[in-house]
Amino acid sequence: MGPWEGPLPDDPRLDPELLAQGDRRNVVDRYRYWRHEEIVADLDARRHGFHVAIENWQHDFNIGSVVRTANAFLAREVHIIGRRRWNRRGAMVTDRYQHVRHHPTVEEFAAWARERGLAVIGIDNVPGSVPLETFALPRECVLVFGQESVGLSEEIRQAADAVLAIAQYGSTRSVNAGAAAAIAMHAWVRQHADIDAGHAG
């Protein structure tokens, strides 16, 4: 969007610099020209009850994509378990609007979730996992994803309240972590979110 045309609106949420120079950020139209902190505050007032976590022992390149999808589905927080540093390129700057918390160990992450009464739901196609498509996801939970190629660590599987698998019908052993995260988040949305609000524009 280019510079604002016409009389300047009297709205304290709007950024005078963006009004003057234009707003080229990757945000939906309702947030055009809003100050960054005002966008985050509005999102915080509406965030959903699910969190997303991903293990990062080998600098997983999917984390940026997971953060971007978590922003799209309005996750409460994204949790990085393991290494603090991650590749932000795939997030497309959405990490500026999404709360991201770091946990150096699985033990610390699991304790954090227990203290808040959040069910830990692992997503991985492993023996004994339950179909995601038929599972009643808790409203308050953390959806946890492992690293590309290796999946969830044994430590996370032991800490999880349930481990769910995504139905697959082709020859590949698994979909990548970014795609799995999108599917699982959308499953939560279908069960708990206001669908009309997600199409309001």
C-alpha positions in Angstrom: 0.0 0.0 0.0 1.3 3.4 -0.9 1.2 6.6 1.2 -2.2 7.5 2.7 -4.3 9.7 0.4 -6.6 12.3 1.7 -7.1 13.7 5.2 -5.1 11.7 7.8 -7.3 9.4 10.0 -7.6 10.1 13.7 -6.6 6.7 15.0 -3.8 6.3 17.6 -3.1 2.7 16.3 -1.8 4.1 13.0 1.9 4.8 12.4 2.5 8.4 11.1 5.6 7.2 9.2 3.8 4.4 7.5 0.9 6.7 6.6 3.5 9.1 5.0 5.7 6.5 3.2 3.4 3.6 2.6 3.1 0.2 4.2 4.8 -2.7 2.4 4.7 -5.2 5.3 3.4 -8.7 4.9 0.2 -8.1 6.9 -3.5 -8.5 6.1 -5.4 -5.4 5.0 -7.0 -4.7 8.4 -3.5 -4.0 9.8 -2.3 -1.7 7.1 -0.6 1.4 8.6 -0.9 0.0 12.1 2.0 0.4 14.5 3.8 -2.9 15.1 3.0 -3.0 18.8 -0.7 -2.4 18.1 -0.8 -5.3 15.8 0.8 -7.6 18.3 -1.6 -6.4 21.1 -4.6 -7.1 18.9 -3.3 -10.5 18.0 -2.6 -11.2 21.7 -6.3 -10.4 22.5 -7.5 -13.1 20.1 -4.8 -15.9 20.2 -6.0 -19.5 20.2 -5.4 -22.0 23.0 -2.9 -24.1 21.2 0.9 -23.7 21.2 3.4 -25.2 18.8 6.8 -26.6 19.6 9.6 -28.0 17.4 12.8 -29.7 18.3 15.9 -28.0 17.0 19.0 -30.2 17.6 20.4 -29.9 14.1 19.3 -26.4 13.0 16.1 -27.6 11.3 15.4 -25.5 8.3 11.6 -26.0 8.7 11.3 -23.8 11.8 10.7 -20.6 9.8 7.9 -22.2 7.9 6.3 -23.5 11.2 6.5 -20.0 12.7 4.8 -18.5 9.6 2.0 -21.1 9.8 1.6 -20.6 13.5 1.1 -16.9 12.9 -1.5 -17.7 10.2 -3.5 -19.9 12.6 -2.9 -17.6 15.5 -1.1 -20.0 17.9 -0.5 -18.6 21.3 3.3 -19.3 21.2 5.9 -21.1 19.3 8.5 -23.1 21.3 12.0 -24.0 20.1 13.4 -27.0 22.0 17.2 -27.5 21.8 19.4 -25.0 20.0 18.3 -21.3 20.4 19.4 -20.3 16.9 17.1 -21.1 14.0 16.8 -20.0 10.4 14.3 -17.1 10.3 14.2 -16.8 6.5 11.2 -19.0 6.1 9.2 -17.1 8.7 8.9 -14.2 6.2 9.2 -11.7 9.2 6.1 -13.2 10.9 8.2 -13.9 13.9 7.9 -10.2 14.7 4.2 -10.8 15.4 4.5 -14.3 17.0 5.7 -15.0 20.5 8.7 -17.4 20.3 10.0 -19.1 23.5 13.2 -21.1 23.8 13.7 -24.3 26.0 17.2 -25.7 26.1 16.0 -29.2 27.1 13.0 -31.4 26.7 12.8 -31.7 30.5 12.5 -27.9 30.9 9.9 -27.7 28.1 7.8 -30.6 29.6 7.9 -29.0 33.0 6.8 -25.6 31.6 3.8 -27.3 29.9 2.8 -29.3 33.0 2.8 -26.1 35.1 0.3 -24.5 32.8 -1.9 -27.6 32.4 -1.2 -27.9 28.7 -1.4 -31.4 27.1 1.7 -32.3 25.1 0.6 -33.7 21.8 3.4 -35.2 19.6 3.0 -35.5 15.8 4.9 -38.3 14.3 4.2 -41.4 12.2 5.6 -44.0 14.6 4.4 -47.4 15.7 1.6 -47.0 18.3 0.6 -43.5 17.2 -3.1 -42.6 17.0 -4.7 -41.1 13.8 -4.8 -37.3 14.0 -8.0 -37.4 11.9 -10.1 -39.1 14.6 -8.4 -37.7 17.7 -10.2 -35.1 19.8 -7.5 -32.4 20.3 -7.6 -30.6 23.6 -8.4 -27.0 23.4 -5.4 -26.1 25.6 -2.4 -28.0 24.2 1.1 -27.9 22.7 1.5 -29.6 19.3 5.1 -30.9 19.1 7.1 -31.7 16.0 10.4 -33.4 15.5 13.2 -32.7 13.1 13.2 -33.5 9.4 14.1 -37.1 8.7 14.4 -38.2 12.4 11.0 -37.2 13.8 10.3 -36.8 17.5 13.1 -37.7 19.9 12.4 -40.6 22.3 12.5 -38.1 25.2 9.7 -36.0 23.7 7.6 -39.2 22.9 8.0 -40.2 26.6 6.9 -36.8 27.8 3.9 -36.6 25.4 0.3 -37.2 26.5 -0.4 -38.6 23.1 1.4 -39.2 19.8 -0.6 -38.7 16.6 0.0 -39.7 13.0 -1.1 -38.0 9.9 -2.8 -40.3 7.3 -0.6 -40.9 4.2 -1.3 -42.9 1.1 1.8 -42.6 -1.1 5.3 -44.1 -1.1 7.1 -41.5 1.0 7.7 -42.4 4.7 6.7 -39.0 5.9 5.7 -35.4 5.0 8.2 -32.7 6.1 7.9 -31.0 9.4 6.6 -27.8 8.0 3.7 -29.5 6.1 3.0 -31.7 9.2 2.7 -28.7 11.4 0.3 -27.0 9.0 -1.9 -30.1 8.9 -2.0 -30.5 12.6 -2.7 -26.8 13.3 -5.5 -26.8 10.8 -6.9 -29.9 12.5 -7.0 -27.9 15.8 -8.7 -25.0 14.0 -11.4 -27.2 12.5 -12.2 -28.6 16.0 -12.1 -25.4 18.1 -11.8 -22.1 16.1 -14.4 -19.7 14.9 -14.3 -20.6 11.2 -16.2 -17.6 10.0 -13.7 -15.3 11.8 -10.9 -16.9 9.7 -12.6 -15.8 6.5 -13.5 -12.3 7.6 -10.6 -10.8 5.6 
